[in-house]
Amino acid sequence: MKKPKRAVRESGMLKEYDFSKGVRGKYAKRFRAGTNVVVLAPDVARVFRDSDSVNRALRALTRIASRQRRKASG
């Protein structure tokens, strides 16, 4: 049995989309401040449950890499 086609307005939006209570530019200031979204692979996400744990691990790795570069050049 086929699903009925959804009605699309001239704007390309489906009729059931209702933005009448939307607030224009609500997140604009936050967006301008800058965001950096990184999507983790599922196996990595199981280890790093939140952004704090990812940041701690990356900072530790950065310190280790920095020491390694100093040893190699000195």
N, C-alpha and C positions, 0 to 999 in steps of 0.2 A: 504494500500500500504506500503510495507516494504521500509525502508531506505537502501541505498546501504552501504555495509560494508566499513569501512575506511581501507585503505592500511597501514599496519604496517610493518616497516622495521625490520630487524633481531635484531636491538638494542632495539626493543620494542617501539620506538618512531614513531609517525605518520609522514607521508611524509610532511604534511603541516607545521610541526614545523621547523622553520628556526632560528638557533642560529649562523648563519654566522657572524652577527654583534655583537654578545655577547662579553662581556669583562669578562674574567676569574678572579674570586676573587674580583670583584668590591665592594662587601659589606663585605668582609672577616674581615677587620679591625673593622668595626662597630659590626659585629657579635661577634668577640672575646671580645669586650668591655662589652658585656653582654646585653641581652634583656630579658624582662619579659612581655610576652603578656598575657593579661587576657581578656577573652571574657565575656562581661556582658550579663545578661538576658535582653530580649527586654524591660521589664517594668523598669528595673534599668537604661538601656541606655536612656530611655526617660527623666529621671531625670538628669542624668549626661551626658552632651553633649560632654565633652572633658576630656582629662587626667588631666588637672589642677583642674577641679571641683571634680573629683574622689579623687585626692591626697589631696585636702583641707579637704574633708569630712573624709577620713581615718586618717589624722593627728589629726583632732579634736576628732575623736572616740578614737584614741590611747591615747590622753591626758586625756580624761574622764576615760578610763579604768585604766590608771595608777593611777589616783587619787582614784578611787574606791578600788584598791588593797592596796594602802597606808592606807586608812581608815579601811579596813578589818584587816590589820595586826597590826595596831597601836592602 
